[in-house]
Structures are given as C-alpha cells and as structure tokens.
C-alpha cells in the first residue's frame, strides 16, 4: 500500500495516511471545490487498508474549519474506521479543537455519538 500525503492547501486539509505507522492525520481547513474528487481516494485507501490493517489505528482530526459537504466525507471516514473496530481492530479517534472554537467542539461531540469507537475530544 502506498502512503498518502497531501499538503494542506488554502481550502483543502492536509492528510497523512501511512500504512507503516499506526497514526493517521487530517488537519487544516476542509472546503474543497469537489468533495468527491478530493475525498474519494482517501475513502478508497481506507477500504484497501481495511484488508490488512495495523493492530492499532489512531486517526487525529485537527481541523480548524470544514463545510457541510466535507462533514459527510468526515462521517464516511469515521464509519470506515468504525468498521475496522467492529472487525476486532483497535481504533481510536482523537478530535482536537481550539479552546475558543465551540463549533468544532460540538462537531466532535456529535460525531462521537454517531460512531461506536473510542473517541477522545481534546483541546489543541
């Protein structure tokens, strides 16, 4: 499996998915013009990763902003990680938010209620 490293852009998040490590990361702002084109390869990568995952998988979300279209893709990512957990793998989500950003805190809380995997919400 190849590593995905996408540098953060003005309207796109940075993403690091390295199968050689147990720690993945999505950070920055997410408001890509075409959400399907941007997140499609990420979701496909997670499907491939699920065929032979690490014993432990941790995904860090360090988003400062995301639009409504991105919120669906974030949920899709979380659902794929939930499936990993259901298949007996250890999966942890770390959701970071700035102390002053109540919207991002609330988003993390809402996602944590939707998926059934360990979900840590922390100040950045």
HELIX and SHEET records of a PDB file:
HELIX    1   1 UNK A   35  UNK A   51  1                                  17    
HELIX    2   2 UNK A   68  UNK A   86  1                                  19    
HELIX    3   3 UNK A  102  UNK A  114  1                                  13    
SHEET    1   A 6 UNK A   4  UNK A   6  0                                        
SHEET    2   A 6 UNK A  14  UNK A  17 -1                                        
SHEET    3   A 6 UNK A  23  UNK A  30 -1                                        
SHEET    4   A 6 UNK A  56  UNK A  66  1                                        
SHEET    5   A 6 UNK A  90  UNK A  97  1                                        
SHEET    6   A 6 UNK A 118  UNK A 123  1                                        
END                                                                             
